[in-house]
Amino acid sequence: MARAAVRISQEIKDEFSRMNLQMGDYYGWLKIVMNFEQHQLELEAHGEQVDDVMADIYPSLVDDSHAFYIFKVPLENAGKKFLLMHWGPDTAPVKQRMIYASARQGLRDGLGSNNFVEDYHVSLQEEVTKEAFYKDRVVAPTIDVRSGTEIEQEESHRETMPTVTRTAVMAKMSVKLGDGIDELFVAFVSEQNEGLTITLDTKKMSITAEDNIGDIDSMLNTCTGEEACYFLLRWRHQNRQNEEAAKVLFFYYCPEDAPRRKKFTYSTSKSGVLAQLEANGINVDDKFEFVEINDVTDDMLMNSLYPVVVEQKELVKTKAGGRKGKRKRRNKRAALDFDD
């Protein structure tokens, strides 16, 4: 679906402006939640300026509910940039996850995307620490414990590894390959097929595939409304420059009527399936999740793959007096009334 414009409460805009301009008694962090009835983002909680903002945020995390958090980047060389942290626990309803994912960019744009660094998505409480964020942004991107010779040998080995051997190695991964799927992967890489419907045997934790889709319409026609599945599709289209293009897309279809246990297993197995695709030489350009078939449209795909960049005008900061005393506010609760 084309992403519907999300509304941002004036309270969020006002408080973020005070944080950005460092006006008066501004807050150290904001917790923002979705009011699903009004499709509006609202300020639910906030915290004072502290040395360890993530530790201050930690008690406000809710196990089965998504939320956005905004605060200054907790790195010394980040300047005055802000971080948008998306708290998205795996136990939250799928529809809630999709709504928050589609609202994230709207929140950034509404507050000025140039004020933010790359978003930080977390699903585990142990990821909400300064140490975890430092490892994610500073340590992990720069570490490769292999020597140059080892890197060359591994790349050469990967390129020349026989299919049977490669399959045996991948069988050790959390998601295993079922009969015949490696041949379908080879056919996809060589463009002998345009797409696959991938199903997960939740007992054996193995995946099988069927060569039965070739475009968006044929993919959506296979959706039953009762069974979850994955799709791998080479989407051929014209980009925004009206040039012929093709992108490899991965879809996770999770209808509301699918068995709850299966939905959970499918959701937590996505990374394993994607790892198998990568191990078989399939590089995915973008990933999507959808609940209903009308959620997937050409416009939605175009906006995700080729986002329209809106130039932001530089905000001229003016001096302002501080607020007299701390303003009391009433926390607002979002109506999280969606069932998984």
N, C-alpha and C positions, 0 to 999 in steps of 0.2 A: 504494500500500500504506500501511496505517497504520504510522507510524514506530515501529519496534521500539525499546524502551528500550535505550540504550547504557550500558554499564558504564564507570566511571571508576576507574582504579587508585587505591589508597590513597596511593601515592607522589605522584601528581599533586595530590590533595586536600591532603596535608600540606605540600608545597612551595608551593602557591598560598596556603595559609593563612599561611605564614611571610612570603611576599611581601606579602600584604594587611595583615598586622599588623606588618610590618617587624621580625620577630623574629630576633634574632641575625644570623648570617651568611647572610642570605637571597639568593636568586638574582635576577638582573636580568631574565632571560627564560627561558621554558620552551618546548621543542619537543615537541609531542604527536603521536603517530601511532597508527593503528588496527592492532590485532592482529586480523586478519580471522578467524583460526581461533576465537578466543575472543570475538569481537565486543566487544572492550574497548579503550578508549583508554589508552595507556601513555606514560610519559615516556621519550623517546629521547635528548634532549640538553638542555643548559641553559647559561647563560652568566652571567658576573659582572655586577655593576652598572657600567655604563659610560655615558659622555655620549651616545654615538651607538649606541643599541641595535640599530637596523636594520642598520648597517654591521657590527656584531658577528654578527648573524644571517645575513647574506648568504652566507658560505661554507658554511652548512649546508643551503642550498636544493638539492634534487635535481630534475633536469630532468623526470623522468617519474613523480614520486611526490608525492601530496598530503601536507599536514601542517598542523597548527594551531600557531600561536605565540601566547603570552600574555606581555604586558609592559605597563608603565605607558604611558599615552598620551603620545607625545612632543610635547606642546603645553604651553605655559606655563600656560594657563588651564584645564587639564583636571582640576585637583585631584588626587585620589588614585584616579581611575578607571583601569581597565585596558582594553586593546585586545585583541580576539581577531582575529588575522590568519589568514585561510585562504589558504594557498599552494596554488593549483590550476592547474598548467601545462596548456595545451591538449594536450600530447603524452601526458598520463597516460591510462590506460584509462578508458572511459566509466563502467563499473560502479564503479570506485574513486571517481570524482567524485560519483556518486549516493550512495554510502555515507557519504562525508564530509559531503555537503550535509545528509543526514538526521540526522547525528550532531552537527552544529554546535549546534543549539538545546539538545540534551540536555547538552552540555558546559557551555554558559552556565548552564542551570538548575541543574546539579549543583554549580557553583561559586558560584552566586548571581548571577542576571541583573542585579541592581541594582549590581553591582560593575563592570559593563562599559558602554562607550559602543557606538555602532553599529559592527558588524563591518566589517573592511577585507578585501575579497577581491582578491587579486592573482594574475595569471597570467604576468606578465613580470618578469624580474629587476630591470629598471630601475624598477619600481614599488615596490621594497623599499628606499626611501630616505626620509629625513626630508623632503627637498624635495618628493618626489612625494606623500607623505601630506599635507603642508601645503597643497599645491596642490589636492588632492582635497577636503579638509575646510574650508579657509579661503578660498582664492582662487577656485576654480571656482564655488562656489555663489553668489558675490556679484558676479560680473562679467557685465555685458551691455554690449558695446561700442556697441550701437545707441543712437541718440537716441530720445526719446519719439515724435517724428514718424515715424521709421523703423519703430519697433515697430508703431505704428498702421497704417502703410501695408502692412507685411508681413502683419499679421493680416487686414486687409481683402482683400489680394490673394489670400491663401490661401483665404479663404471664398468668393470669387467666381471663382476660377480655373476655366476650363472643363476638363472631364475630359481632352480631347485634349491640351491644353497641359500639364496636371499630369502626364500620362503621359510626355510628352516630357522634362519636367524630371527626373522620377524615373529615366528611362532612363540618366542620367549616373551614377547610384549604382552601387555595386559589384554589387548584385543587381538585375537588370532584371525588368520585367514581361513575361510572355508574353501571347499572344493571348487576349483575353476575360477575363482575370483582374480587370481594373479594373471591369468590369461586375458581376462576382460580389462584389467589395468593396462596391460601391454597394448591391447587394441585401442584403448582410449588415448594413450600417449602417442601412438602412431596415427591417430585420427581416423581409425577404422570404425569407431562409434563415437557418438556425440554426447552420450550421457548414460548414467547407470542409476538404477534404484538399488540402494544398499540397505539390507536388513540385518539386524543383530539378533543372534540366538542368545538370549539373556541367561540361559543355563550353561551353555558351553563357552559363552563369551567369545564367539567367533562371528565373523561377518560373511555374508554371501551377497551376490549382486545379480542383477538381471539387466540385459541390454534392451530396454524397452522405452526409452525417452530420447527425444532429439531436440526439443525446444521447450520453452516455458509452458505452452499449452498442453503438450503431451505429458509433461511432468505433473502438472496440476490435475490432469484427468486421472492419474493413478492414485490420487489421494482418496482414501476411503472415509475419512472422518472418524475412524475408530482405531487405527493402527499407526503407531509412530514409525518413522523410517528416516533414512538419509538419502539425499540426492547429490550426485556429482554431474555437473552439466557444463558443457562448453557453449557458452552463450554468444552467439554470433549476432552482431548488431552494428549500427552506425553510431560512432561516438559524437561528441558535441561539435566536432569539426566536419561532420558528415563523411567520415572515413570509415571504411569497412574495418571492423575490429572483432576480436574474440577474447573472452575472458573465461577462465575456469572458476566456476562457482560451486560452493558447497552449501547445501541446505539441510537444516534439521527441521523436519515436520513433526509437530507435537500437538495433535488435536486434543481438545478438552476431554473428549469421551474415551481417549485411550486409557488403558489400565494404569492406575497410579504408580504401581511398582515398576512397570515397564518404562514409563516416562522418566522416572528417576534414574533407572539404569541407562537409558539412552542418553540422558543429559550428562551423566558423569562419565560416559564412554566416548564422548565427542573427541576429546584430545587424543585418545588411543586410535580412533579411526583416522583422524587427520595425520597422525604419526605414520600410520600404515601407507597412506596416500603419498606422503613425502618420501618414505623409504622406497616406494615404487616409481619414483621420478615424476610424480604429479604435484605440481606447484599450484596451490590454490590462491587465486587473486583476491577473493573476498568470501566471507562466510555470513550466512543469514539463518534466522530462525523464524518460523511462522506457525500460527495456530489454525488459521482459516485460509482457504485457497485464495480469497480475494485480498489477502494481505500482500500478495506478491504481484507486482505490476512492473511494466517497463520503466515507468517514471521512478518508482522506488529504487530499482536497480541503477538507473542512470544517476540519481542523486547521491547514491552511495559510492559508486565507482568514479563519477566525475562531478564532485561537489562544486557548486557555484561559489566562487570566492567573492565575498562582499567587502569592499574596502572600508576600513574603519577610520573615521576622522579622529585625529589626535585630540584628546581632552585637555583643555587648558585648566590647570589646577589653580585654584584661588584659595587664599588663606581664609579660614573661617574660625570663629570662636568655638571653644569647647562647649559641650552640652552641660547644663547645670544639673549635676547629680546623675544618677543612673536611672534610665527610663524603665519602668516596670512594664512587662508585657506578659501577655497570656499565651502560653504555648498552644499551638494549634495541632490537632491530631488529624491526620489524613484518614479518609474513609477507606481502609484497606479491606474491601468487602468482596474481593475476587477469590473464588475458590480455585484450587489447583485443578 
